[in-house]
């Protein structure tokens, strides 16, 4: 591992995860190699990733042919392809999970985004996926929508590990932590064990800058040039304030009681960490957010960039005062971050739903092609 910055992250308490899934990662042994050489500790997927994988590679030809040959329907094909990928990746990560005593080595699968505003539907689908995958190191992804929060309480209380996704604001993040703690409390109250119930809170980073920078440019053009000084600062400040909140919420009497029963902290996970703006460093959202009890899930190009020239030093707690000042300045210049984060949550749900629908359309098209060969 030598001077590989990725491999050094674990020593600082941060787990590098891979934000990508395609069948060849497992079949070619790439994933195993990344675990051995880079200290990779987990993997995340979402409908957009699967849509690209299934529409853009030959990896799925054989499986599709066999499913179509059996007369499988759309949902069955989707399930078979996605569940099989997640299961095989989880098996590769099982030794990581075991050596980390259930605190790492997770693979995440998303509940259908079409259920983002349906609590009962989310719980039912999450339980189905959990039972079907039947692996201890699978996390079910549930969005931090108002309807997702009670689903999180329910799933955690049932001992199902959850990756809470699409978190953009510190306020919503605090609600997510509360849902996790409530779930653990409910589980303990009914005599359940909590040691192996894990959760991460996925905070989306780069999308904040994309949205806020656009507004700052408009304000600067409208005669307030000082706005330009704040570009590229909102996302990192937001994540630092979330980490500050994490440290507050996982201390004190309520948490101590759960911790004494063996509960794990719900780690903040930095998601959407690929740099969208070419003017910014390609490792901006990795270098600046390193710290204990965190996860950073990186898309392939960002992962490679950090391996090549990242700096593995703890930075998440640097200049917290500056992070608060960025927020004060944004407010003073007229940017309502709560409104921005609500828009981003809605856009995130829509984008994942669109990808899910596109994926179903791709499967339908491929099914048709295979059936007529």
N, C-alpha and C positions, 0 to 999 in steps of 0.2 A: 504493500500500500504506500510505503514511503511518504513522498510529499504530496500525495493526492488530496487536495482540499476537501473533496467529498467525503473521503474516508476519515478526515479529522473532525467532521461535524459531530459525530456521535460522542466524541470525548468532551465536547462542549455542551452536551445535553440536547442537541438538535438531531432529529432523525430525517435524513433525506429520503423522500418517497418519489416515485416516478409517476408522472401524470400522463400515462399512455397505456394502451393495451391493444395488442394485436397478437394473433395466434402464434406467429413465428418467434415472438419474444421467448416463448416457452419452448416451442419445438426445436429451435436452433440452439438452445442453451444460453441465450444472451442474458436472460434474467438471472440465472444462476451465477453467471460470470460477474454481473454487476453487483450481486450480493457479496461475492468473494473479493472482488477487486476494489469496489467503491464504497463498500459498507452500506449498500442500499438496504433500507429497513421496511419498505412497504410500497404499495401501489394504489393509485386511484384511477377510476374510469368514470365516464359520464356518457350520456347518449350521443354527444357530438363526436367523442373519440371512437365509439363503436360504429357510428355512421360512416366515418372516414375509413375505418379499418375494413368494414365489410364491403363498402362500395369501391374502395381503392386498392384492394389486394386480391391475389389469387388464393390466399390462405384458406378460404372458406368453400372453394369449389366442391370438394369431395363431400363435405358435410351437407352442403345444400342439396347436392344430387341425391344423397341417401335419404334426406328428409322428404324431399319432393317425391321420391320413389315410394315412400311409405304413405304418401297422401297427407302429409302434415299440413295443418293450417298456419296462417300468418303468425298468430301469437305463439303457437307451439315452436315454429322455426326460430322466431326471435329469442324465445326462452332458451331453446337448445343451444344456439350459437353463443349467446351472451353468458349464460350460466356455465357452459362448458369452459369458456375462456377464464372466467373468474375462479372456477373450481381448480383448474390446472395451475393458475398463478398462485392461488392460496396454498396449494400443495408444495410449490417451490419455496414459499416463504415460511412453511411450517417450522423448519429448524430454527429460524430467526425468532418466531413466536415462542418456541419452547425454551430457547436459551435466554430470552428476555422475560421469562416467566409470565407470559400473557400480557406484557406491556407494549409489545411492538410486533412487527411482522404481519401487519394487516393488509388485506386487499378490500377495496370498497366497490360496492355495486349500488347503482341508483334505483330507487323505487321510481316507477313511471312518473315523469314530470307532469303528466296529465292529471295526476292525483294531488298536485301541490296544494289545492284548496279543499281537500277532502280528508278530514282526520281519520274517519273510520276506514276509508278506502286505503289510506297510507298504512295504517296499522295492519290491516288484513294482508296487503301485498308484501309488506316487510316481513311478516311472520311466515308467509308462504316461501319467500326467497330464502329466509333463514333456515327453514326446515328442509327445503330442497337442496341447498348447498351443504348443509350439515357439516360445517367446518368451523372450528372455534375461532379461527383468525379471519373471518369475514365480517366486515362492517357494512351495515345497510345505510345508504345515504338518504337523509330526509331533509328537505329544505326548511330554513328558519322562517317560514311564513307563519302568520297567526294560527293557521290550521295545523301547521307542522309541529308547533310546540307541544300541544297536548299529546300528540302521537309519540313524541320523544319520551315524555314522562312514562307513558304506557309501555313502550318498548324496553326502556331501561329497567323498569320494574319487573319485566318478564325475563331479564337477563340477556337481552339482545344488544350487542354492541352497535353503536350508532355513530356515523359520521354526519354531523349536522352541517349542511351545505348552504351556499348563498347567503353568508353573513356579510353585511357591509358596514353596519354601524355599531358603535360601542353600546348603545342602548339595547339594540336587539341582542347583541352578544351577552349582555347581563341576563336577559330573559332566557337565553339558551342555557347558560350555566345553571340558572334556577331550575329549569326543566330537568336537567341532568341530576341535580341534587335531589329534587323531588322524587325522581324515579328511583334513585338509590334508597331514599328514606322509605318509600313505599315497599321496596324489595326487602329491606331489613325488617320492616314492621311485620311482614308475613313470613319471616324466618328464612328468607333466601340469602345465599352467599353473594358478596359483592366483589370479591378479589378479582374475578376474571371478567367483570363487566367493564368494557373499555369504551371511551368515546373521544372524538376529536371535534373541535369547533372550527369549521373551515371558513376563514376570513378571506374574502376576495380582495386582492391588493391592486393590481395594475388598472383594473377597470375604474377605480376611484379617480386615479390621475387622469385617465382618458376623459372622464366626464367633467372633472373640475377644471382641468387645463383648458378645455374648450370654452368654458364659461369665463375663465380668467382672461383668455385672449379677447373675447368680446368686450369685457369690461375695460381692458387696456386700450382697445381700439376706440372705445367710446370716451376717451379723454382721461383715463386714470392709469397712466403708464406703470404706476407702482404695483399694479396687479400682476404684471409679468414676473416680478421677483418671486411670486409664490408658486409658479408652475413647477410641477414635479415634486411637490412637497407634501401634498395632502395625504396620499396613500400611505407613505411611511409613517407620518405623524399619527394617522388613524390606527395603524397596526401597533405602534408603540403605546398609544393610550389604551388599546385593547389589552396589551400585555400587562400594563399597569393595573388594569381592572382585574385581570386574571390573578395577579399576585394578591390583590385585596380579597377577592371572593374565595380563593382557596387558602384562607387562613381564618382564625377565629373559631368560636365555639361550634357553630353549625358544621363547619368542615371537619374540625377535630374529631367530632363524634363519629363521622363517617370514616375518616382516615383510621381511627382506632379499630374499626371493624374490617380494615383491609382495603378500603376503597381507593381507587386510582384517581389522580387528578384528570380532568378533561383537558387534554392538551390543546392549545391554540395551534391551528394548522394554517400556514400561509398558502393560499391557493391563488391561481391566476397570477403566477409570478414571472411569466414570460414578459419581457419588456416590449411594450407596443410602440413606444416612440423611439425612432432610430437615433434621436439626439441623446438619449440616455444610455448609460452603460448597460450592456446585455446581461449583467449580473446584479443590477441595481437592487432588485427585490429579494436577492439572496444575501448579498454582503451586509445589508443594513438591518437584517431581521434575525440575526443568529442569537440564540439564547437557550437556557435550560428549559426543559419540559415543553419544547415546541417541535413542530413538524414543518418541513417545507416541501411541498409536492411540486416537482419541476417538470415542465414539458421538455421533450428531448433536446431541443437546441439550447435551452437554458442549462440543462443538466450538463451537457457537453462543455458549454462555455465555463461553467463554474469549475468543472474538473480541470479545465485547461488553465484558467487564470483567476479563480476565486480566492478570497482571503478568508480563512477560517479563524475568526476571532469573535468573541461575544460583543455584539453591537446593539442588541434590542433595548438595553437600558441606557444607552448613550443619549445625552441631551434631551431628557424628558421634558425639561423646562421649555426647550425650543419647540417640542411637539405641541405643547399646550399653546405656545405663542402663535404657531402656524394656524391653529384652530381659531384663536381669538382674531387674528388678522383676516382670515377668510370670512368670518362673521361680520367684521367691521366693514369689509368691502362689499358686503351684500350677498354672500353665498350661503344659502341655507343647506347645510350638509344633510340634515334630516330628509329634506325633500329629494336631494341628490341620491341618497341611499335607498329611499323608497322606490324611486324611478329605476335604479339599478337592480333592485330585487325583482321588480315586475319584468324588466327586460331580461334578466337571467332566467326566470321561469319560462318566459316566452321563447327564448333562444333554445333552451333544453327541450321544450315541447316541440318546437319546430324541427329540431334535430331528430327527436324521437319519431315524429311523423315522417320525416325524410327517410329515416332508417327503415321504417315499416314499408315505405314506398320502394326503397332500394331492394328490400327482401322480396317484395311482390314482383318487382321487375326481374330479379335474378331467378326467382322461382319459375316465372313464366319462361325465361330463356332456357333454363335447365330442362323444364318439362317438354320443351319443343325441340330439343336437340336430337 
